[in-house]
Amino acid sequence: MSEIAFRVKKSNIETGCLVNEVKLLQMTVKRIAIVILLSLLTCGVFILLLSWKFKLRKYFLYQTTSDIEKCTHFLVLNEDGTSSICKKATISIQNI
């Protein structure tokens, strides 16, 4: 599967943090079921690991997608090396 990434140039977000790249992610029912199963088998230890480790959470819960319609989340990579996962929101604009 090819990976789609959007380069963002000169964007200031919240206190001057520069966004370098935005990637499309998709959370599927299959991945959620695997995480729930592993959490039950480890008596909740796996959920703790997912909450502590960003890379582990990204690996187990999300897969990259190339379709903006199928994506459920965005991976935002910042210039300072930090990254975050944001849920996709639908905004409706109405003309008055």
N, C-alpha and C positions, 0 to 999 in steps of 0.2 A: 504494500500500500504506500502510495506516495504521500509525503507529508507536506502540508500547506502551512506556510508561515508568512506573516505580513510584517514587513519592515516599517517601522514608524519613525519618522524624522521630526526632530525638534518639537516634542510634545511635553509640556509641563503638566504634571499631575501631582496634586497634594504635596506641597512643600518642596517643589523643585525636583522631584524624582523623574528622571527621564526614562521613558519606555523605549526599549530597543526593538522588541519583537512580540507579536501575539500569535499563538498557535491555537488551532481548533482541537478541542477534546470532546470525546463522547463517553458518557457513562451508560453502560448497558445493564440490563437485568441480569444477564449471565455473570458479569463481574461482581455485582452486588450480592448475588447468591453465593458465589465463591467466598467472598469476604465474610458473610454471615456464617457460613459453614465453618470456615477456619476459626472464627471468633468463638463459636460454640465448642469446637474441639479443643481449643486452648483456654477455655474458661475466661474469655475476655482479654487475655494477654495480647492477642493479635490486634485488637482494637486499640489498645494502648500504644503498641508499636506504630500503628498507622497514624495516630495522633501526634506522636513524637517525631517521626521521620517523614519528611516531605517527599523525598524520592520514592520511598516505599509506597506511600499513599498514592502518588501519581502512577506508579507502575501497576498496582493492583486494582485501582478503581477506574482509571481512565484509559482510553485508547485514542490515538490520533486519528483524525478523519480529514477528508479533503472537501467535505460538503458542509457548507454553512447552515443548511437546513437541518442536517442531522446532528450538528454539534450541540452539546448541552452546556458546555463550559469553555472558558478561554484560559489558556496558560499565558500569563503576562510576564515577560522577561525584562527586567529593568537594567539600566546602565550600570548600577552599582553591584550587580551580580545577584541580587535578590529576585525571587520569582514568586508568583502567587497564582492561585486558581480562582477564577471568578465565574459565578453562574450566569448563564445567558438570560437576559431579560428582554421581554417583548414590550416595545413602547408603541402605543398607538397615538397618532397625531390627528386631531380633528380640526377642520377649518370651521371657524365660527362665522 
